[in-house]
Amino acid sequence: MNNGAAFQYEIVEHIATLSESNGTTKELNRIRYNGAPAKLDLRSWKQEGEERRMLKGLTLTDAEAEALKEALNSL
């Protein structure tokens, strides 16, 4: 859990690591932000020593994730 003053997150479930390159991973996780219900989160993470830093990503509600799943299945 990140204990920053204004922003907190907790990785509730690690689902998959999609890629790794130069200390950066692209991961699909279920994350709770600021105590709100967990959402699916697809983003890059940078390992810097003992710390992991959150990079750019995309957060989806369950309904958005289901719509994305249907779109990908139609490819």
Secondary structure, DSSP 8 states (H G I E B T S, - for coil): ----SS--EEEEEEEEEEEEETTEEEEEEEEEETTS--EEEEEEEEEETTEEEEEEEEEE-HHHHHHHHHHHHT-
